[in-house]
Amino acid sequence: MALVENNRLDDAGFRISEATAADYVALLKPRVMSLVVFTAFVGLVAAPVTLNPLLAVIAILAIAIGAGASGALNMWYDADIDAVMTRTANRPVPSGRVRPGEALAFGLVLSVLSVLTLGVLVNWLSASLLAFTIFFYVVVYTMWLKRSTPQNIVIGGAAGAFPPMIGWAAATGSVGLESVILFLITFLWTPPHFWALALFKCEDYARAGIPMMPNVVGAASTRRQIFAYTLLVAPVGVLPWFFGFTSAGYGLVAAALGAGFIWYAWNVLAMRDGDRAMKPAKAMFAYSLLYLFGIFAAYLADSVLARALALPGA
């Protein structure tokens, strides 16, 4: 399927862009951005210092813009494969609503703006981490790993795991063990999350020529790897309590969420070969989103409550 090219010209012979504001918002991948912003916010709030509220808002906005820039650059480069996948064919670039050059320029401008804003107004460590995250997602993952190895999600997942560390660095100017654990939770969560999606979108990835795990090693092996990664991420989710960074309340919530994750992964592992409905995989994909949100929401609530109780007179 070829990309749709918008060829409307004005009286002088120049192309007129018919892209709307909604198309440019779509380029930012707002659903992905919302998760990035939330995890970064948790890292910022959980840090053992209080950042000036204005600087905190600037930091979160800069991280959000950086995440959106990554999404725009990803859509620019992946327009050819997006065009042949049912779940991505209507994105702004393959549908022709935004031209590739426009998406590229938009992403580059936002990348520079986000990094410079974070560096000049907050600190350069967080800005450097943001710049590295954008580079890793666009160059290492999108341009290289995604099309070359079934381990694309395993390695590339680091890009989505950096935001809580960036938030922490924005608040403290350093990288602490707590932020590293938050990074690990997201990093280990990424493979089972995306492989569950890949199981029921296997044909889409095959058409696009993307070597996702089910297309390369088969569904049975993918299900086993999903289960193995879930066995890793569940205990890592409890580590903040184990190291004394959170209360037992967080530990109980994290343990319960982890047990649920393992249960859903077990259902995926037990799926019959040739199962076309893929209900366990779809259920696990949905639950994985709930798991990550629940872990970070519990961490945020625990941090806010601990800080409130520590106030004089509380």
Secondary structure, 3 states (H helix, E strand, C coil): CCCCCCCCECCCCCECCCCCHHHHHHHCCHHHHHHHHHHHHHHHHHCCCCCCHHHHHHHHHHHHHHHHHHHHHHHHHCHHHHCCCCCCCCCCCCCCCCCHHHHHHHHHHHHHHHHHHHHHHCCHHHHHHHHHHHHHHHHHHHHHHHHHCCCHHHHHHHHHHCHHHHHHHHHHCCCCHHHHHHHHHHHHHHHHHHHHHHHHCHHHHHHHCCCCHHHHHCHHHHHHHHHHHHHHHHHHCCHHHHCCCCCHHHHHHHHHHHHHHHHHHHHHHCCCCCCCCCHHHHHHHHHHHHHHHHHHHHHHHHHHHHHHHHCCCC
